Amino acid sequence: MAVSFSRLAVLACLLLTGCGGQQAPYIVLFESYFPSWIACATFGCLSAVVLRFGLIRMGIDEHLPLRFLTYLAFALAVMFISSLLVFSR
């Protein structure tokens, strides 16, 4: 069953109408527009680095079973939470 191009185009237009109603959240930085997810990802990575240094200093880091996954999960959690708190609409 072949779907004609015109029907596919109409279906695509109907499904994508909700995507154009809002502007994407952005930050003006160094006179350029950066998507908010880049700022949140940077904040998440930096907070994971600070957490790692703190856990190394306390001697807990060496006892973590999966260090990479632990810090990745922490960075993602901070990224999503900061995105929700700062850029939620």
Backbone bond lengths (Angstrom), bond angles and torsions (degrees), N, CA, C in turn:
res aa  C-N    CA-C-N  psi(-1)  N-CA   C-N-CA  omega(-1)  CA-C   N-CA-C  phi
1 M - - - 1.445 - - 1.524 109.59 -
2 A 1.256 115.77 110.00 1.454 120.43 179.35 1.526 109.44 -91.28
3 V 1.305 115.27 133.67 1.459 121.35 177.22 1.520 107.23 -96.10
4 S 1.299 116.12 131.02 1.463 118.83 -178.43 1.527 109.98 -68.60
5 F 1.315 113.82 155.30 1.462 120.12 -177.86 1.522 111.57 -64.13
6 S 1.313 117.68 -36.75 1.468 119.99 -178.16 1.529 111.11 -67.48
7 R 1.329 117.31 -38.52 1.467 119.62 177.17 1.523 110.98 -67.28
8 L 1.317 115.83 -38.95 1.459 119.83 178.27 1.529 110.80 -65.42
9 A 1.323 116.64 -39.14 1.466 120.54 178.73 1.524 111.25 -66.02
10 V 1.327 116.92 -41.54 1.466 120.53 178.26 1.521 110.32 -64.73
11 L 1.330 117.02 -42.93 1.464 121.02 178.62 1.527 110.98 -62.70
12 A 1.334 117.01 -41.99 1.464 120.57 178.54 1.523 111.03 -63.86
13 C 1.319 117.36 -40.67 1.472 120.44 178.53 1.523 111.58 -64.37
14 L 1.314 116.55 -39.74 1.462 119.50 179.50 1.526 111.76 -68.24
15 L 1.327 116.65 -39.13 1.462 119.59 -178.24 1.524 112.68 -74.74
16 L 1.316 117.55 -27.01 1.464 120.78 -175.89 1.524 113.85 -98.44
17 T 1.321 118.28 7.13 1.465 119.54 -179.11 1.521 112.42 -66.87
18 G 1.309 118.53 -29.78 1.457 121.16 179.62 1.506 113.57 -75.62
19 C 1.328 117.86 -13.12 1.458 120.63 -176.67 1.526 113.20 -80.72
20 G 1.310 118.80 -18.56 1.451 120.11 -173.86 1.508 114.81 -101.63
21 G 1.319 118.90 3.59 1.451 121.26 -174.62 1.511 114.60 -75.81
22 Q 1.311 118.25 -27.26 1.460 121.34 -175.50 1.519 109.59 -121.28
23 Q 1.302 114.78 158.53 1.454 118.81 171.81 1.518 108.08 -90.40
24 A 1.304 115.77 150.10 1.453 119.94 177.65 1.525 109.11 -71.71
25 P 1.334 117.91 143.42 1.465 119.42 178.02 1.527 110.73 -67.36
26 Y 1.310 116.02 136.34 1.453 120.55 -179.09 1.520 109.57 -143.15
27 I 1.320 114.12 166.03 1.460 122.43 178.99 1.523 107.26 -126.25
28 V 1.323 117.47 136.54 1.457 120.72 174.96 1.524 107.06 -88.84
29 L 1.333 115.92 115.85 1.458 122.15 -176.67 1.522 107.64 -136.99
30 F 1.294 118.46 125.64 1.464 123.34 -178.75 1.529 111.00 54.34
31 E 1.322 116.06 40.85 1.456 124.35 179.35 1.527 112.91 59.88
32 S 1.323 116.97 27.88 1.464 122.64 175.78 1.511 108.46 -132.18
33 Y 1.318 115.75 157.66 1.458 120.80 179.06 1.526 109.28 -95.79
34 F 1.323 116.69 121.63 1.454 122.34 177.71 1.522 108.64 -112.83
35 P 1.332 117.49 137.35 1.468 118.91 174.81 1.525 110.11 -63.09
36 S 1.305 115.68 148.42 1.464 119.49 -176.43 1.518 112.12 -66.19
37 W 1.334 117.74 -27.47 1.461 118.64 -177.97 1.523 111.35 -66.94
38 I 1.335 118.18 -27.24 1.464 120.18 177.44 1.526 109.69 -68.17
39 A 1.308 117.07 -42.65 1.464 120.42 178.15 1.523 110.68 -65.00
40 C 1.328 117.08 -41.40 1.465 120.34 -179.98 1.524 111.30 -68.17
41 A 1.334 117.59 -38.02 1.466 120.66 177.87 1.525 110.79 -66.41
42 T 1.324 116.87 -40.01 1.465 120.37 177.24 1.522 110.70 -64.08
43 F 1.320 116.38 -43.28 1.465 120.53 177.86 1.527 110.91 -63.05
44 G 1.335 117.73 -39.88 1.462 121.32 178.33 1.517 112.14 -65.00
45 C 1.328 117.05 -42.63 1.471 120.46 179.05 1.523 111.42 -66.27
46 L 1.322 116.42 -42.79 1.468 119.18 179.10 1.528 111.61 -65.09
47 S 1.321 117.02 -37.61 1.465 119.10 178.33 1.525 111.15 -69.44
48 A 1.334 118.13 -32.52 1.467 120.39 175.95 1.526 110.93 -68.06
49 V 1.325 116.82 -36.54 1.469 120.29 177.01 1.524 110.31 -65.89
50 V 1.329 117.16 -43.10 1.469 120.90 177.97 1.523 110.16 -63.15
51 L 1.333 117.07 -41.96 1.463 120.59 177.14 1.522 110.94 -61.59
52 R 1.330 117.10 -42.09 1.467 119.89 -179.56 1.524 111.23 -63.22
53 F 1.328 117.25 -44.78 1.464 119.40 178.11 1.526 111.27 -62.06
54 G 1.326 116.43 -38.06 1.465 119.49 177.47 1.519 112.35 -66.00
55 L 1.331 117.20 -41.44 1.467 120.10 179.23 1.525 111.96 -70.83
56 I 1.329 117.62 -33.37 1.467 120.22 175.30 1.521 109.67 -65.49
57 R 1.315 115.97 -42.22 1.468 120.09 -178.90 1.528 112.04 -64.89
58 M 1.357 116.20 -34.39 1.462 120.05 178.67 1.528 112.75 -84.33
59 G 1.336 117.89 -9.06 1.459 121.08 179.33 1.519 114.24 83.50
60 I 1.314 117.60 15.17 1.463 121.34 -178.44 1.524 111.19 -91.24
61 D 1.314 117.90 -25.29 1.463 121.89 -174.27 1.525 112.56 -59.30
62 E 1.296 117.33 -38.30 1.473 119.85 -177.37 1.521 112.84 -70.48
63 H 1.316 117.88 -14.59 1.464 121.29 -179.77 1.527 113.10 -97.26
64 L 1.319 117.75 -3.10 1.462 120.63 179.13 1.527 109.52 -73.14
65 P 1.337 118.37 132.58 1.465 119.85 -176.58 1.534 113.03 -71.97
66 L 1.301 118.87 -45.72 1.464 123.12 -179.01 1.524 108.09 -125.58
67 R 1.309 116.11 85.02 1.465 120.69 -173.02 1.525 112.29 -61.38
68 F 1.324 116.07 -47.26 1.464 118.96 -176.56 1.522 111.04 -60.17
69 L 1.319 117.03 -46.08 1.462 119.91 -179.42 1.528 111.82 -67.53
70 T 1.315 116.42 -33.93 1.462 120.12 177.88 1.524 111.14 -63.83
71 Y 1.315 116.44 -48.46 1.461 119.86 -178.80 1.525 111.48 -71.90
72 L 1.324 117.54 -33.50 1.460 120.41 176.01 1.523 110.89 -64.75
73 A 1.328 116.34 -44.20 1.468 119.97 178.41 1.526 110.96 -63.86
74 F 1.316 117.18 -39.41 1.464 120.07 178.03 1.526 110.92 -64.95
75 A 1.336 116.71 -43.92 1.467 120.11 179.75 1.525 110.99 -63.24
76 L 1.327 117.22 -41.59 1.463 120.30 178.55 1.523 111.50 -66.27
77 A 1.323 116.57 -39.96 1.464 119.68 179.12 1.526 110.79 -63.18
78 V 1.321 116.91 -44.85 1.466 120.27 178.68 1.525 110.26 -65.12
79 M 1.329 116.63 -38.80 1.458 120.20 178.90 1.525 111.51 -61.69
80 F 1.331 117.14 -48.06 1.459 120.11 -177.98 1.530 111.93 -69.32
81 I 1.315 116.88 -39.27 1.468 119.70 179.66 1.528 110.84 -66.81
82 S 1.334 116.89 -42.86 1.467 118.48 178.46 1.527 111.06 -66.73
83 S 1.313 117.27 -33.92 1.461 120.06 176.58 1.520 111.12 -65.17
84 L 1.321 116.55 -41.66 1.461 119.89 179.23 1.523 112.39 -68.98
85 L 1.330 116.87 -41.26 1.459 119.99 -176.15 1.526 113.15 -75.82
86 V 1.319 117.24 -35.83 1.459 120.03 -174.11 1.528 112.12 -91.94
87 F 1.330 117.70 -40.41 1.462 120.34 -171.36 1.521 113.96 -114.04
88 S 1.311 118.75 16.46 1.464 119.33 -179.74 1.521 109.49 -71.14
89 R 1.322 114.97 148.37 1.469 119.52 -178.91 1.490 109.74 -116.08
